[in-house]
């Protein structure tokens, strides 16, 4: 009886913990499967998904919108027909739908054309968590969803998913815990080949507005596409995605500064654990180390001080303030070597195709419910940008570099572990092959 009572108390304690951090139910959305309640009919020609894209591995489930290689591209300018979407939303006959659509994005209906002109079409290279919206009873109904890699979307000026191209559904950032989700594969959205929980990402906004988005060609991964924000692909500038970029010396930088420098170099900042370190956590080492040459978009794992047992991700508090020096004569600090972080993920596979851009001719089809003539699918080019495609030289942060961290005299960073080593989070049974994803 005593043993049964102890087990019952333990069960109640666990139940209380689960109530404080419940699982977030997420609906899977597969490539080519129509929405049950879309803003626009899936066959209206608003967008074209890519059926051959497999989710790429990541190092850290929360990625900035300007992470190099986060999104893919195609030499087809009609992957998203923004002109048709704009014409449909500005048609007076569709005012109720346009009002619901604009409310999701916190803009007025009069601002829709200007808003759309700042969006950029891309293809997902990762299974991506978003807050999706159906259209029911003249209202936008939100729900959390996992979009399969290969789905075409429009992203805003900070790299955030804004619209699902094929149905025009507005998208907002996922607000749940990426480590505590229950994915439901239902309504024809069967679990797709290559689905793995460590490939799931959510996107947070870039630190500043983008002038261009650096993409990887999904058909030719050795080719990069530098796409000006607000253009559909006809003005892409190709670059060699296999060109080597040198890992900069990031020791002593804050995590936020290190991430900015890597992004400017054309590399991605990686971390272990379910949560990214705090922005002011100090980097103690990188894997691979400074001076290593990597292709575009490859992850560099950052190890930071004060991050608990993992040594990388999940830092709650960073060691940024050194303890006061002891009184009396100083003695030389002991020599310490920074720990090695986990190995970054492999970059895109090499292809022998030659770089180049061959845009398709503009679409001439009409929007559903619209009788107005078609405009050119190539939107006006934004003002010339002074930025250039990522190069092998690191881009210095606009903030002054902080002083190097003092040698630790309290606790050395623990050995880090890869993000994929964490056990799966338990979840209740679901209808169909549900999956709990935790990175």
C-alpha positions, 0 to 999 in steps of 0.5 A: 500500500505504501508503494502504491501511495508513493507512485500515486503522489509521483504521478500527480507531481508529473501531471502538474508539471505537464499542465504547466507546459502542455504539448502544442497540437500541430497539424501537418501540411504536406506538399500538394495536399489542398487545404480544407478551408483555404482563402483561395482555391488551390487550383487557382494558380497562385503558387507552385510547390516543389515535390522533390525537396527533402528537409535539410538537417539543422542545428537549433530549432529556432533560426533567424529569418536571414540565416544563410540557406534557410530558404531555397529558390528556383529559377521559375519566377512564377513559384508565387504569382504575387500579382494575381494574389494582389488583384484578387485581394483588391477586387471589391467582390472579395472585400470580406476575405481581404479584410480577414486576410489583412486583419491577420497581418495587422494592416488595413485593406488599403495597405495590401498592395504595398505590403505584397510588394515587399514580400519575396517568394521562396521554397522551404528547405526545412519542415517549418512550424508556423501559425496558419489560418483557414477561412471560415464564416468570413473569418480567419481561423488560426491553427498551428501547422507544420509545413513540409519542405518544398512548400512555396511561401512568401516571406517578409522583410525580416525573413518571416513566413507571411503567406502560403502561396498555393492557397494564399493563407496568411502565416504568422510566427509559431509561438509554442515551444518547439520541443513540446509539440504533437504533430497530427498527420490527418486530412490526407496529410500523411507522414512524408518521406524524410520527416524527422523531428530534428529537421523541424524549425521555427523562424524568428525575425532577422535583427534588421530588414533585409535588402536581399535573401540568399537562397539555395537552388533546390534543383541545383544545390551547388548554385546560390541565388541572391534575390532582392527583397520584393522580386519574384526571381527574374532579377536573381544573381547567381553565386557559387554556393560551394565557394569556401567561407572562412569561419571567423574567430568568435571567441569572446563575442556575444552569441548575438554578435557571433550569429551576425558575423556568421550570417555576414560570412554566409554561414549559419549559427548552430547550437545544441539544446531546445533553446538558443543561448541568450544573446549576451552569452559569451562564446568560448569556442566554435566547431569547426574552429576559426580558420576552417573553410566551409561552403555556403550555409554550413552550420558553425556550432557555438559553445557559450559560457554559463550554459549549464550541462550542455555547454551550448544551447539552453543557456538560461544565464550567461557569464558576462560579469567577472567576479571581483578580483581578490585582494593581495598580489595577483597570480597568473590564472591557470591555462584552460582550453575551450571545449569543442562543440558538436559537429555542424551539419553537412551542407547542401550536396554538390551538383555539376550544373552551371550557375545561371538564371533562366526565368520563365515568362510571366503568367497570364492567367486570371484570378478567381472571381476577377475580371480585371486584366492581368498585369506583368508577374514581374513586380517593379524592382526595389531601389538598388542595394549596396549589399552584395552576395555573401563572400568569404570575408566575414562582415564585422558587427556594427556594435563594438567588439566586447573585451575577451572574457576573463578566465573562469575560476568557478566552473568550466563549461561542460562538454556540449552535445548535439541537438539531435541527442535529446530524447523524444518528449512523451505525448498522448496518443493521436489519431493516425501516425502522430509524432512528437517533435523535439530538437 
